[in-house]
Amino acid sequence: MTEIKVYLDAMTKYADAMDKLGEDFGATKQRLYDADVTEDSFGMLSESREAAKIYEQRTTDGLDVLKAGEETCAGLADAFRQLRTNYEGTDQDLATRIGGN
């Protein structure tokens, strides 16, 4: 029979790393929200208005990506924690069955 080793502490470390990465996505997203960039920030020329529209679209796209990254990291953190819980529960159940308790 093949032995399978599960490193529970590694799962917790991965979950914590995903939390941190998600926080970084969130902080970057917040910086973009907080940036005081208006249409007038680009000047009054008609070409500047076009630059403002492009900036707004790219910022919106970037915010969507950052939000998705934040949500993905949160989901991965939850998954790693649930995986650890499941392994621990299985180990406890097996120990109880084998031990007869």
C-alpha positions, 0 to 999 in steps of 0.5 A: 500500500502506498503511503500518502503524506499530508502536510497540514501546516503547509495547507495553513501556510498556503491559506495564509499566503492567499489571504495576504495576496488577496489583501494586496489585491484589495489594497491596490484596488482601494488605491485606484478607487481613492485616486482623485483623477477626474476628466479635468486632470488631463487638461482641457484640449479635446485630445485630453478628453479622449485620454481621460476616456481611455484612462477611465476604461483601463482603470475600470478594467483594472479594478475588475481584474483586481476584484477578481484576484481578490475574490479568487485568493479568498476562495483559495484560502477558504479551500485550503482551510476546508481541505485541512479540516477535512483531512483532520476529520478523516484522520480523527474518524479513522483513529476512532475506528481503529482504536475502537473508541 
